[in-house]
């Protein structure tokens, strides 16, 4: 079972991946999400997408601590 942090990482990475697919024209996302990512231009949008993908992966692969180590 995924912990909350790992689940959050998966969600963030999936949103980033969907945004990347939208940038290449394969899917259409809701306008609200599109506006938040592309508000500051194309170059910044790619930085946001990459950062979201990296953050999602980091949260997913973070080593367990505390009670999760059992």
Residue, then its C-alpha position, 0 to 999 in steps of 0.5 A: x500500500x502506498x503511503x500518503x507521500x508516495x501517493x502525492x508523488x504519483x499524482x504530481x508526476x502524472x499531472x506533469x506527464x499529462x502536461x508534457x503530453x498536452x504540450x506535444x498535442x496528444x491530449x487536452x487538459x482542463x483550461x485551469x490547469x493549463x493556465x497555471x502552468x503556461x502563465x509565464x511563457x513556454x520556457x518557464x512552463x517547461x521548467x515547471x513541468x520538469x520540476x513537477x516530474x522531478x518532485x513527483x519522482x523524489x516523493x515516490x522514491x523517498x526512503x521511508x522514515x519513522x513508522x513506515x520502516x517496519 
